[in-house]
Amino acid sequence: MKTTLTSKGQLTLPKKVREELGLKPGDELLVEVENDRITLVPRRRYRAEELDQLILKAQKPFPGLKAEKEAAARARFKKERP
């Protein structure tokens, strides 16, 4: 595959490459130069709609902030008592 550098220094990645790497508009690529070679490496960031697939699901639902604060207070009380 090949691409052509524009007068503004831009290039278009071939569609096949974008699809294979899952690249979407706005994705960032790291540019590395070594000797006479340029390497583009996708910088992985996840979109909000993808995070729910990556985050581990809780075993039980979150009890709420009030319940969490009460549990923390009970734990501190137990720790402070001899």
C-alpha atoms as an extended CHARMM CRD file, in Angstrom:
* protein
*
        82  EXT
         1         1  MET       CA              0.0000000000        0.0000000000        0.0000000000  PROA      1               0.0000000000
         2         2  LYS       CA              1.1140000000        3.5370000000       -0.5170000000  PROA      2               0.0000000000
         3         3  THR       CA             -0.0020000000        7.0390000000        0.3350000000  PROA      3               0.0000000000
         4         4  THR       CA              1.0860000000       10.4670000000       -0.8750000000  PROA      4               0.0000000000
         5         5  LEU       CA              2.2390000000       13.3970000000        1.2120000000  PROA      5               0.0000000000
         6         6  THR       CA              0.2460000000       16.5710000000        0.4900000000  PROA      6               0.0000000000
         7         7  SER       CA              1.6990000000       20.0740000000        0.1560000000  PROA      7               0.0000000000
         8         8  LYS       CA              0.5470000000       20.6740000000        3.7600000000  PROA      8               0.0000000000
         9         9  GLY       CA              2.5180000000       17.6550000000        5.0200000000  PROA      9               0.0000000000
        10        10  GLN       CA             -0.5650000000       15.4730000000        5.5230000000  PROA      10              0.0000000000
        11        11  LEU       CA             -1.1900000000       11.8870000000        4.5040000000  PROA      11              0.0000000000
        12        12  THR       CA             -4.2090000000        9.6670000000        4.3290000000  PROA      12              0.0000000000
        13        13  LEU       CA             -3.9320000000        6.2030000000        5.8060000000  PROA      13              0.0000000000
        14        14  PRO       CA             -5.4510000000        3.6340000000        3.4740000000  PROA      14              0.0000000000
        15        15  LYS       CA             -8.9080000000        2.4460000000        4.5380000000  PROA      15              0.0000000000
        16        16  LYS       CA             -7.6660000000       -1.1350000000        4.9220000000  PROA      16              0.0000000000
        17        17  VAL       CA             -5.0450000000        0.0140000000        7.4640000000  PROA      17              0.0000000000
        18        18  ARG       CA             -7.5800000000        2.1140000000        9.4170000000  PROA      18              0.0000000000
        19        19  GLU       CA            -10.0350000000       -0.7850000000        9.5400000000  PROA      19              0.0000000000
        20        20  GLU       CA             -7.4140000000       -3.3580000000       10.5260000000  PROA      20              0.0000000000
        21        21  LEU       CA             -6.1920000000       -1.1850000000       13.4120000000  PROA      21              0.0000000000
        22        22  GLY       CA             -9.6310000000        0.0720000000       14.3900000000  PROA      22              0.0000000000
        23        23  LEU       CA             -8.6200000000        3.6960000000       13.8530000000  PROA      23              0.0000000000
        24        24  LYS       CA            -11.3260000000        6.3470000000       13.8900000000  PROA      24              0.0000000000
        25        25  PRO       CA            -11.3360000000       10.1090000000       13.2580000000  PROA      25              0.0000000000
        26        26  GLY       CA             -9.6400000000       11.9010000000       16.1440000000  PROA      26              0.0000000000
        27        27  ASP       CA             -7.3990000000        8.9630000000       17.1070000000  PROA      27              0.0000000000
        28        28  GLU       CA             -3.8090000000        9.9600000000       17.7990000000  PROA      28              0.0000000000
        29        29  LEU       CA             -0.7340000000        8.3320000000       16.3190000000  PROA      29              0.0000000000
        30        30  LEU       CA              2.7580000000        8.5490000000       17.7850000000  PROA      30              0.0000000000
        31        31  VAL       CA              5.3900000000        9.3450000000       15.1440000000  PROA      31              0.0000000000
        32        32  GLU       CA              8.7740000000        7.7100000000       15.5670000000  PROA      32              0.0000000000
        33        33  VAL       CA             11.7660000000        8.3870000000       13.3200000000  PROA      33              0.0000000000
        34        34  GLU       CA             14.7130000000        5.9950000000       13.1740000000  PROA      34              0.0000000000
        35        35  ASN       CA             17.3410000000        6.3020000000       10.4770000000  PROA      35              0.0000000000
        36        36  ASP       CA             15.3810000000        6.7420000000        7.2330000000  PROA      36              0.0000000000
        37        37  ARG       CA             12.1330000000        5.2090000000        8.5230000000  PROA      37              0.0000000000
        38        38  ILE       CA              8.9560000000        6.7240000000        9.9360000000  PROA      38              0.0000000000
        39        39  THR       CA              6.7920000000        4.5500000000       12.1500000000  PROA      39              0.0000000000
        40        40  LEU       CA              3.2440000000        5.4410000000       13.1670000000  PROA      40              0.0000000000
        41        41  VAL       CA              1.9930000000        3.8300000000       16.3660000000  PROA      41              0.0000000000
        42        42  PRO       CA             -1.6530000000        4.1980000000       17.4660000000  PROA      42              0.0000000000
        43        43  ARG       CA             -1.9960000000        5.8320000000       20.8640000000  PROA      43              0.0000000000
        44        44  ARG       CA             -4.7380000000        3.8410000000       22.5330000000  PROA      44              0.0000000000
        45        45  ARG       CA             -7.4820000000        5.7920000000       24.2260000000  PROA      45              0.0000000000
        46        46  TYR       CA            -10.9100000000        4.4130000000       24.8050000000  PROA      46              0.0000000000
        47        47  ARG       CA            -14.1870000000        6.0790000000       24.0260000000  PROA      47              0.0000000000
        48        48  ALA       CA            -16.9420000000        6.2370000000       26.6480000000  PROA      48              0.0000000000
        49        49  GLU       CA            -19.0720000000        3.7250000000       24.7510000000  PROA      49              0.0000000000
        50        50  GLU       CA            -16.1750000000        1.2350000000       24.7630000000  PROA      50              0.0000000000
        51        51  LEU       CA            -15.3760000000        1.5280000000       28.4810000000  PROA      51              0.0000000000
        52        52  ASP       CA            -18.3650000000       -0.5020000000       29.6590000000  PROA      52              0.0000000000
        53        53  GLN       CA            -16.8750000000       -3.4700000000       27.8140000000  PROA      53              0.0000000000
        54        54  LEU       CA            -13.4850000000       -2.9730000000       29.4960000000  PROA      54              0.0000000000
        55        55  ILE       CA            -14.5260000000       -2.2480000000       33.0640000000  PROA      55              0.0000000000
        56        56  LEU       CA            -15.1450000000       -5.2520000000       35.2540000000  PROA      56              0.0000000000
        57        57  LYS       CA            -18.7520000000       -5.5020000000       36.3110000000  PROA      57              0.0000000000
        58        58  ALA       CA            -19.4010000000       -5.2910000000       40.0480000000  PROA      58              0.0000000000
        59        59  GLN       CA            -20.5820000000       -8.4560000000       41.7500000000  PROA      59              0.0000000000
        60        60  LYS       CA            -23.2480000000       -6.5010000000       43.5930000000  PROA      60              0.0000000000
        61        61  PRO       CA            -24.7750000000       -3.0930000000       42.9230000000  PROA      61              0.0000000000
        62        62  PHE       CA            -23.2270000000        0.0240000000       44.4550000000  PROA      62              0.0000000000
        63        63  PRO       CA            -25.1290000000        0.6720000000       47.7130000000  PROA      63              0.0000000000
        64        64  GLY       CA            -24.8850000000        4.4380000000       47.3890000000  PROA      64              0.0000000000
        65        65  LEU       CA            -22.6210000000        7.1200000000       48.7690000000  PROA      65              0.0000000000
        66        66  LYS       CA            -24.4150000000        7.3630000000       52.1200000000  PROA      66              0.0000000000
        67        67  ALA       CA            -24.0790000000        3.6350000000       52.7910000000  PROA      67              0.0000000000
        68        68  GLU       CA            -20.4020000000        3.7130000000       51.7930000000  PROA      68              0.0000000000
        69        69  LYS       CA            -19.6990000000        6.6150000000       54.1750000000  PROA      69              0.0000000000
        70        70  GLU       CA            -21.4840000000        4.7890000000       57.0070000000  PROA      70              0.0000000000
        71        71  ALA       CA            -19.4590000000        1.6240000000       56.3460000000  PROA      71              0.0000000000
        72        72  ALA       CA            -16.2250000000        3.6500000000       56.3610000000  PROA      72              0.0000000000
        73        73  ALA       CA            -17.2170000000        5.2910000000       59.6760000000  PROA      73              0.0000000000
        74        74  ARG       CA            -17.9560000000        1.8590000000       61.2250000000  PROA      74              0.0000000000
        75        75  ALA       CA            -14.5800000000        0.5580000000       60.0430000000  PROA      75              0.0000000000
        76        76  ARG       CA            -12.7580000000        3.5620000000       61.5340000000  PROA      76              0.0000000000
        77        77  PHE       CA            -14.6590000000        3.1490000000       64.8250000000  PROA      77              0.0000000000
        78        78  LYS       CA            -13.6950000000       -0.5380000000       65.0380000000  PROA      78              0.0000000000
        79        79  LYS       CA            -10.0570000000        0.2750000000       64.2790000000  PROA      79              0.0000000000
        80        80  GLU       CA             -9.8740000000        3.0170000000       66.9210000000  PROA      80              0.0000000000
        81        81  ARG       CA            -11.3460000000        0.8350000000       69.6780000000  PROA      81              0.0000000000
        82        82  PRO       CA             -8.8970000000       -1.4670000000       71.4890000000  PROA      82              0.0000000000
